Structures are given as C-alpha cells and as structure tokens.
Amino acid sequence: MPGSATPGYRWKTILVVLLLITGVGGAQAVDFNTTQQQQHQMWQSLVVQLGSENHVRAIESSSYSDAMLSINTTPGRCLSPWLEMRSDLGENQSLDDRVNDVPADVLVGDHYTLTGRAELLTERGDNGLYVRFYDLDMPTLLQQMREGDELHLRIRMTEDVEDYWFMTFSLAGAEDALSRMNQLCFSLG
C-alpha cells in the first residue's frame, strides 16, 4: 500500500530518483584536488587527492594544447607506476566507455622501442580520451625518460596497420619531475 510507507523511506526513494535523473553518482567523471605543484621545465610534479584517494603525478602538458602525458603512482604502491595520456575530445562524453584496446609503442631517443598495449577510455561527463598504457617495461621506460630529450608514442587506433596515431612529448625536466614524484609518493605512503 502506498500510504503505509514511512516518511524516511519516501525521502530515501525520492533522493535515489533525483540522483538517477540528474546523473549524480559514481559514474560521473571526478575532479581531483591538486596540491604540492612544482614546475620542472616542461614537466611538473604534483599530488592529486579526492577523499582518501591519493595519486602522485609527473605531467608534461606543454607539447600540445589539447593533450598531456603523465606518469602516475599511488602511495603504498609507489613501485608500480603507470603511463597515461589524455587528449581533449572537445565535448563531454555521455558515458564511461572502453573504446578500444590496441598495440602501442614508446620510443625515447635512440633507445629500443618498448612495446605494450593501450586501452582507450572515455569517462562520463569528461571531455577527454584517456590512453592508459600497460604491458610496458616501466623501469626501463623511466630510466630512458631520465636520459632522453623526447618521448615518442605510436598508438594503433584500429586493427588496420596503417591507422596509427603519433605523438611526441618533451622530456625537458622529466628527470626532476620523476624524482620528486617518487619522493612525494614514498612520503605519503
């Protein structure tokens, strides 16, 4: 019977319906708070936080006006960094989506090419395409980044071997940014 529901139950139901209608909830993109930012030539190091979730990043956002490259770590797991690139799509996305999973290569200077995979993702309410790299030899990549001048990405956008996306990021300041990222990560962990 509709009239027998308790007032508390009705308010909870109304709140859930409002959250569903307005799209508020866990599926929306999240903006992290940034602290401890420090510039290192073309790179910067910083801490991003939201509630109890913390990450430490070394970011290069100077090479492109609509893209940034980052090395990310999480306190407590500082020895497991990951590489990510974000490119602006120009409009907010309507849903979280795994767009593709493709082969990717990373080349620093005259070192040998590191081969891995890249997951292409969008997040609801966010205007970015996130490219999260995995199956890369991260210790080797980080060492190469400390010594190199440029980092080159080659990402296959589809299974067609001719459909590549090429990007180049400066490594000026990367060594200092990566060192500070590690110091911050271990001090927070």
GILIN-V389699 format. One record per residue. N is the residue number from 1. RES is the residue in one letter. PSI is psi in radians with two decimals (999 if undefined). Layout:
BEGIN
n-><N/N>
res-><RES/RES>
psi-><PSI/PSI>
END
This chain:
BEGIN
n-><1/2/3/4/5/6/7/8/9/10/11/12/13/14/15/16/17/18/19/20/21/22/23/24/25/26/27/28/29/30/31/32/33/34/35/36/37/38/39/40/41/42/43/44/45/46/47/48/49/50/51/52/53/54/55/56/57/58/59/60/61/62/63/64/65/66/67/68/69/70/71/72/73/74/75/76/77/78/79/80/81/82/83/84/85/86/87/88/89/90/91/92/93/94/95/96/97/98/99/100/101/102/103/104/105/106/107/108/109/110/111/112/113/114/115/116/117/118/119/120/121/122/123/124/125/126/127/128/129/130/131/132/133/134/135/136/137/138/139/140/141/142/143/144/145/146/147/148/149/150/151/152/153/154/155/156/157/158/159/160/161/162/163/164/165/166/167/168/169/170/171/172/173/174/175/176/177/178/179/180/181/182/183/184/185/186/187/188/189>
res-><M/P/G/S/A/T/P/G/Y/R/W/K/T/I/L/V/V/L/L/L/I/T/G/V/G/G/A/Q/A/V/D/F/N/T/T/Q/Q/Q/Q/H/Q/M/W/Q/S/L/V/V/Q/L/G/S/E/N/H/V/R/A/I/E/S/S/S/Y/S/D/A/M/L/S/I/N/T/T/P/G/R/C/L/S/P/W/L/E/M/R/S/D/L/G/E/N/Q/S/L/D/D/R/V/N/D/V/P/A/D/V/L/V/G/D/H/Y/T/L/T/G/R/A/E/L/L/T/E/R/G/D/N/G/L/Y/V/R/F/Y/D/L/D/M/P/T/L/L/Q/Q/M/R/E/G/D/E/L/H/L/R/I/R/M/T/E/D/V/E/D/Y/W/F/M/T/F/S/L/A/G/A/E/D/A/L/S/R/M/N/Q/L/C/F/S/L/G>
psi-><2.21/-0.62/-0.21/-0.10/2.49/2.67/-0.65/-0.70/-0.74/-0.77/-0.69/-0.73/-0.78/-0.75/-0.77/-0.77/-0.75/-0.72/-0.70/-0.70/-0.77/-0.15/0.21/2.37/-2.96/-0.30/-0.18/2.66/2.62/2.34/2.14/2.67/2.38/2.43/2.94/0.66/2.39/2.32/2.46/1.45/-1.99/-0.14/2.87/2.73/2.56/2.93/2.36/2.39/2.56/1.90/-2.21/-0.04/2.17/2.46/2.70/2.37/2.59/2.14/2.43/1.92/0.33/-0.42/-0.52/2.55/-0.31/0.33/2.68/2.63/2.44/2.57/2.30/2.50/2.84/2.21/2.37/-0.35/0.75/-0.38/0.18/1.07/2.81/2.70/2.37/2.54/2.49/2.30/2.41/2.20/-0.17/-0.25/2.59/2.45/2.55/-0.30/2.81/2.33/2.43/1.75/-0.74/2.89/2.00/2.82/2.58/2.55/2.52/2.26/2.24/2.04/-2.32/0.28/2.92/2.68/2.32/2.22/2.41/-2.63/2.77/2.27/2.16/2.11/2.61/2.72/2.36/2.30/0.07/2.52/0.31/2.67/2.10/2.27/1.87/2.06/2.48/2.99/0.48/2.63/1.51/-0.72/-0.73/-0.76/-0.80/-0.70/-0.76/-0.67/-0.59/-0.40/-0.31/3.04/-0.58/2.61/2.21/2.33/2.42/1.96/2.17/2.08/-0.47/-3.07/-0.24/2.13/-0.22/-0.11/1.34/2.68/2.13/2.38/2.61/2.28/2.47/2.56/0.20/1.97/-0.09/-0.71/-0.83/-0.71/-0.73/-0.69/-0.80/-0.64/-0.80/-0.78/-0.81/-0.75/-0.86/-0.55/-0.45/-0.31/999>
END
